[in-house]
Each structure stands twice: as C-alpha cells, then as structure tokens.
Amino acid sequence: MIQLQTEEGVLSTFDRETLLSWYRQMILIRRVEEEAATAYQRGHIGGFLHLYIGEEAVAVGALNALRPDDNVVVHYRDHGHALARGLPARAVMAELFGKATGCSRGKGGSMHLADATKRFWGGYAIVGGQLALAAGIALADQYAGHERITICFFGDGATNNGYFLESLNLAAVWHLPVIWVCENNSYGMGTSVERASAVTEIYRKACAYNTPAEQIDGQDLLEVYAAVRRAADHVRAGHGPYFIEAVTYRYRGHSMGDPERYRSKEEIERWARHDPIERFKRFLIEEGISLEMLESIHAEVEEEVQDALRFASESPPPPPEALWEDVYAAPAAGDPFILPPAVAPAQ
C-alpha cells in the first residue's frame, strides 16, 4: 500500500494496482493521441483535431478523484477526458474516424465525444459554452436532491468571456455542486495568457465570485488528485462551488493545422522535462514498482491502441438515414408532449 501525503496529513492510501491503472490511463491517452495525429495526416480523420498530449495528468488525476455517478463536462480537447472516464479506445477512435461504431455514432467527431452511461456529457466546440451547461446540470441535481457533483473542464482562454463570468456568478449565488477546472496550458489558440488576460494567475479570478480557489501543478498526477478530492469534499458538504487552476502544457499545436509560430522549440523542450508520465513513472519506481512491470503496461496499451485503429478503419460509416435519427430525444412514457416523426424532404 502507498500513502498520498498532503500538508493536512494522509489523504488516501492506494494499492499498487490502482496506481498502475492510473499510469496505464495516461499511457493510453498519449498513444491514442499520437496515433490519431498520424491518422489525421493520412486523411482518415476529418475536421479539427485538438490533441491533449502533455496534459494527461489533469484528466486522469481529476476523474479518478470523483465517483462514477458524478457528471463530467469538457471542452473540445476532450479525448483524454473520455479515455480517463473509461470510454473504450475502440469507441473513441471510431468516433474520430467518423464511424457508426463511435461513441457518438460517428456524428460528433473529435470535439463531441460523449457517453451518457458514464455521465460523460461530452466535449463542446463553443469556447466557454460548456460552463453554462455544467451549471445547469449541477442546478438540476441540486433541485432533484441528488448527491452527485459536476466537474467542468475549460481552458485559460475561456476565462475571458461572458459564459465564464455568468456561470461562476450563478454557481456561487445558488451554491451549486460544481468543480471548475481551468486547464491553463499557457495559450488560448496562439495567444499567450500574458497577452490576453489582465489577470494571469487564473485562479484569482474566482475571488470575484466568492468561490474558493487554488492553483496547482497540472503535471503532477497526485497533486491533481489531491486537489480534486479536497474540492469534491467541499462541494459534497454543501459549501458551493470550488475552482482549480491546473497549470499544464500541450506539446502539440492548438489543432493539427497550427503552424506554432508563437512559441519556441526551447519552450516546448523545457516543459517536456516535466512530462507528467515520466514524473509519475519515477514516483512508481521509487515506490518499488519494477521497470519491467511498467514496460509490460506499455506493451498492453500498444496492443489495445492498434486494435482500436483496426476497429475504426474496418467499421462502417453512418448510413444516410442516420441523418434523421437522434434529432429529438425520445419522449418518456406518458409524456403528453409527443414529437412528430421525422419526415425526409421531398425528392
């Protein structure tokens, strides 16, 4: 057993299997992303593709600190969160390929991964728009008397628009059960935080809404886990929302079409020396886990990723009639409002 120590004492005690599963999740995210980049360059993935490489510790640390029935709302850089939440690599890769076997039936693509069975309510393409949706989900749970909480991820660029201000204000006024997690990767698209935000320490913005907040090292999985555990305890106790700024970094561009002229190779290399996977790997080795064990996890993940690629490649695209499916939610039994059937346009 391995104990996680914080300034307040022992936060949690983990067995080796749990820690190895977290390591595996980070490796899986990294390899799915790397293969997705290659598939995009080969024309197998269309539209946009925003990679999460370098930020894996935030998703894995945060989502493992929550309960399976908690709600998860994400931005469009959502592949890592989906895999950390337990969506199968096959379903994620097939969705990236736009196939009917994808988690969103091939209709969402890279920016709209979702799985209602895991209360993973999806990625959203409108910058900051998901904050308002997260506040609404949290309000619904509060109104219905549910004990679950909602976690909402967004980037630093989203903190300078109206969705951010309105959502944080209402969440504080109504004491909504929501954890706000800003993944500050230093850039909103190609614009640095220093050029775009008058307040560069993002967590300080929460003080305007009387919301407790802290800044953490987003490259340290255990620090992320500890912070989200504290936040979850605070929210579940009925004390209202909590704000976390996880300082992290993406190694790749904003999207696959990004020429990355706004930052230097030296900057990327400097951040790579604090790679979240390598840091956690060193921790595990110091705790007595063998390098051979970790290498076997890499081999298992590689097999899973290659299987996901084959599955996505061989899966069929959505049929044309799928255009008329999933447009409206099916009415519940006894619902007096019955939607009319979808009608195809005249030929």
Protein Blocks (a to p, Z undefined) as FASTA:
>chain_A
ZZdddfkbcfbdcdfklmmmmmmmmmmmmmmmmmmmmmmmnopagcjdddfehjlmmmmm
mmmmpcfkbccdddfklmlmmmmnopafklmmmmmnopakbmnlopnommlgccfklopg
bjafbghklmmmmmmmmmmmmmnopabdcdddddfklmmcfklmmmmmmmmmnopacddd
dddehiahjacfklmpmblblmlmmmmnopacddddfkbmklmmmmmmmmmmmmmnonap
addddddddfbdfblmlgolmbcfklmmmmmmmgfklmmmmmmmmnopafklmmmmmmmm
mmmmmmmmmmmmmpccddfklmmgokbccddehiabdcdddddddZZ
